[in-house]
Amino acid sequence: MIFQSLRPFIEALRQNNELAIIEAPVDPVLEIAEIHRRVIDREGPALLFTNVKGSPFPVVTNLFGTSRRVDLAFGPRPEKLVNRLIGAMDTLVPPTLPALWREKDMLFDLVKVGMRNVSKEHAPILQASRTERPLAGLPALTCWQEDGGPFVTLPLVYTEHPLHAKQHNLGMYRMQVYDDSTTGMHWQIHKGGGFHYHEAELRNEALPVSVFLGGPPALIASAIAPVPENVPELLLASFIMGGKLPMADNPLGGHRIPAEAEFAIVGKVPPHERRPEGPFGDHFGYYSLTHDFPVLKVNHMWHRKDAIYPATIVGKPKQEDYYLGEFLQRLLSPAFPIVMSGVRSLWTYAETGFHPLAAAVVRESYSREALGTAFRILGEGQLTLTKFLILTDRPMDLANFPLLLETVLERFDPQRDLFVFDNTSHDTLDYTGPRLNHGSKAVLMGVGEPVRQLPAEYEGGDIPGINRVKPYCRGCLVAEGASYAEDPQLGARLAERLSAEGCPWPLIVLADDVYISDAQTPFLWTTFTRFNPAADLYAASDAGRHHIGYRLPIVIDARMKPGYPDELFPREDIVELVDRRWKEYFQTANWIG
């Protein structure tokens, strides 16, 4: 089914028992977020809150909080079409009449991609407008108690290049609501909207910005898709929908607006103006701290007369972004070999917040080809912010991280297959580096035939400074010792001692809690959000010919360090409130949890 707007999707959720309607009064400050988190933890339904304190608008959350709902939103057609398109390239380039005829159905689908204009009368988004205090009553959520205020968490931020209007960007950048006409604009260093703003600032011009809320589910997915900068997100939304995206002219001036959106917030971001933004509990599972960011001055807002405000809540994985990211990777992965020759498949890990960890199956047709491919990956779009990249030439499902790690650990040569690069860029949300947006990267490769057998059970004796050990997978041992504050040199001592003793485990992860080894999500989240390769990776080593050759084992210090932002935990009184009211929320719903 193709959903042209949020409305039929919500109705489909209701018909499939995937929607709980909560009629009890709820507070957008912390209460809605805590309800949402409990429901998504239990793989529960989408939530429609119809009685939100301080707002005339209902709030819908958890639209994409399970794989089932993502499948319902987009169906199998987009993935099948991408696979067919990639598979047909050999026969269509150069095109011949017989080949075109064989692929006529696919080509007919592609002809549907684009935008179509609709009149004001046929654009529900233009049913109501506000020019005075345009954001008053908007039910922006405060999700965590240390947040700097309410945030718009599911905004679709549209910008155009100041010199080339056809070069547009649709991205999802959180927006802190300061007052009824002003918000923050969290443009990170690797985001297309930020590039447009940079060009506008060079010209000392304000950048026009339109922020859409709601619309077709495909529009939400396209805003977070990790596509190259020259791929128009509005066309990607049309491709996912399977039909042209209806757009309407803004009667008050500015960008065209998706006709089926729920809200459209229109304004400008002035040059050289910054304002403190944050803290904000983000999808890394910690608070991103207060920093200066650009400011959106809102001129007016359009909305449907019965608008529904869509929102999401982020935090420790797995959250809603995990399931959307999983879909987008499945959708786009067939194109990676076209964009990056040598890449067979690629995966980034939502359990880590995406940028901290990526892996790829690559071609190794000649010696060290994989290393060249690593540089190619690290130079591509948002992948430039990858902190740790793992490569192998063995075909596999990269989402299965224990299998990947075992495959690489069996094959990598520590003298030549581990590279650490200091003084590089980091994701804005990653605080493991020495300062904002700065950090390091590592590349770990394991190609060819196995060179060692991996241990599966720990059979060694006590390790000085270590309280408990537990295998995560074959070859990778998690060790728990004193906190970093108590013993910051433990990782370095551990690497030197175990190397001298000939430890058979090639990789040791030093953690505050050994039980992160129990499952993939806690292991990945803890390990890759709590270490900076240049500062926290230890091994005995030799240097020669401007290269560092390491000796086993490699020790990753993934303990919490002083200066890291706080981990996200709900406030106790809100937990007690939601405990007390739980049955009240769901007394008219068909789900109790």
Phi, psi and omega in degrees: 000138178260123181260116181279344180204180179291329187299305180295332177293316178298321179294321177296322176298317180298316182293334181262017181056037179246019181222131172247124179263120183254110183266346179295146177297133181226154183261130176290349177270101173074323187292311180301318182298319180292321175299312181303314183298320180293321181293317181290328176298329182262013181054041181275189190278173167296157187235126175245109180266115187262355184224080186260124183301133175079007183217142174277355187257135170289159181239134175242133178225171175062032180298326187239031190277008172215159177299326180298317182288327175296317177298322179293323182291322190241336179068179183276347188301312182301316181295318179297320181293319178298313180299319180292320179297314179296318180294333183273353186299323180296327182271340182264352180240108355284157183287144173229157181300316178299319180293319178298322180293320180296329184255023186299323180296316179295317181295326177296321176298320182291329178297335180287346184286131178152197180233152176227142180277139173235155181284167179300323182294336182253017180242098182303332182298336185265020181286333182212148179221157176225131174243338175260127182044061190299333184264003182299131178082359177290125188277054176299140188267143163259115192263329182226149191295334180268001179302148182290351181160195176286148180230143165279116190256351179230046182277141175253099191266117185253130175221163175232149178299133183303332182255345185223089188298334181287344178270094183253165175223136172238112183228166179249106182234121184303151184227111175283130180272114181273318179202194187284001178215013184218135175224164169279165177225101188277070177277114179276171191292341186250016187259143183300320178298323176295324176296318178297318180295321178302316179295321179294319179297322178301331179265004181059040182241150171285145180260120174296138182223136171238134182243119181257141174238128181083208187095193179300142175308327180298330180291321178294316180297318184293331181292333181255001183292133181277064182267157176302155185301332184272006177264116182288122183294328179295324177289325176298319177299317178297320179299315180294322180293324186085022179194167182290141182277118181288129181233150180230145174291144178276114181299338180265006178092153180116198182295158169293156188237136172303123189297333185260011178293162177272318179224152171222113181260123189238132178188202180222150174253109183291154180285148170062019177248128180230157179212144179302132180233137182100183358297167178208128176287109192253185187283358170282346181092012179226175172276126164280138193275177181285126175218162179280130178225163177300167187234134175263121174264111186277128179269317179199166178223133171260151173201157171298153181295333178240046189299144174250129183269114179273141181214163172223164177235132179248164182170208179300141179291151007263133175238187185301324182296336178299313185287323175294319179297322178299315178298314183295325178292319176298321182293316189266343187301326178299339181276345183302316179297336177284317182286321183233100179298141183099341178268123177269320175203158184213145182215134169249152194255110179300332180299340181255356188094015176078292188294330181296338185212130173221156178218154180213144165267124187234167177274140174228071182276344173216161186301128175074012175301325181300325180294318176299322178294326176302315178296324179295316179297315183289355177253011187251108171050227182291344176294346177297340180265007176301132181268320182226122182242127180245132183233143170214162175254007180271123178299135181190169172276106185292340177295339177274087188294319178303320178296316178300312184296318177298317180300317181287316181296331176292337192244339190280145176258111185297340179288337186220354188248011175234126182231134176238128181242116180270170177058050177239181181275152174236158169303142180302331182274354183265112184260017181279346179278179183288335176201170187305131177071006181239143179183220183212173180224158174222148175236126178239124184240144173216098184235166178082207182271156179300145178243356179205157170265139185264138175289149179248333180234142179280122182239008179278178180270195178296145178247123180306129178088353183249129182272318183213150174227152179203131178293141169270313174208181177300128176091347182237121183245131174264131182238136180247128179220206179295159178293162179298320180299326181279327185211077184294339183267006184299320181298316180295316179296321181298316180297315182295315183293312183292328176294317180296330181273357181070041181305130183281353181271115183290335182228129177239128174253118179270120187225164176284340183217118184296339186280005169296343181285354186289335183204164183295316185297308180295327180295310182293316182299311183293312187295312192265358171257002185232022174211146176249118189311315184293333184259334193236013175250126186235144174191149168297144188208163173230145178244136177193143180054041178060027179227141176261122174257127185263158173240147183288152000273161170271130179247124174255120178271100182253030174279156173295135182250152174302136181097343174293147176291164185289144172291151185275125173223141179289156180286139188299319183291331177287321175301315180294321178299313182291323174305313186291327187260002191307310182293330178296320180301319191252019183292335177253005181260166180261024180218138180236344177087000000 
